Amino acid sequence: MEMLMDRILITSKEVTAASIIFVPILFLYNKIFFHNIKKTAAYIFFSLYLAAICFLVGFPNIAGLRIVLSHNFIPLRGMLTDITNSYLNILLFVPLGIFAPCLWRDFRSMMKTVRLGVLTSLVIEISQIFTIRATDINDVITNAAGTMVGYLTGRLIIKRIPQLDRLGCKERELYLLYATVGVVMFFFQPFIQYVLGNFSFRI
């Protein structure tokens, strides 16, 4: 539990440092594409959530690429022996299941939202070939379960806050955010961690 809390604290600091890059980019997008400051604010939170996922799962970056062929392609194998990790993988994708239907009307379908969660998880698992992390089909299963739980929660939120539809979020903007986070994390993650390390050292 102590290790988990330490990792959450470190990730929160990393995301705070990442906001130095993401916030200006999203405000630039607002000027060019979005033209809605409330939508942009929601997109900033979503982008920082995606960045947090990247930090937590060890998304590859340009300074640390390496090929490690560690994998498990057999569903459910070893899941019960590492139940804590399974719960954490579920929790990690609950916000995605909430964000998708709340912000994008195109994802009011459970199947489409869960598919987004599965595709997101698959990209992460494939990318982990280029890190020291293991590629595991169980992570995709638990991430999909977390997305479904989040979707059900998101539907309740939509009923209570129908004003979310006024943001006018478009599906293509979702993919723009994904691409932006992926590029920034791949090229700038070492810089973010360097800045964070220097800041922590001075404190």
Salt bridges, closest charged atoms under 4 A:
GLU14 OE1 - ARG7 NH1 3.87
ASP165 OD2 - ARG105 NH1 2.91
ASP165 OD1 - ARG108 NH2 2.55
GLU171 OE1 - LYS112 NZ 3.05
GLU173 OE2 - LYS39 NZ 3.25
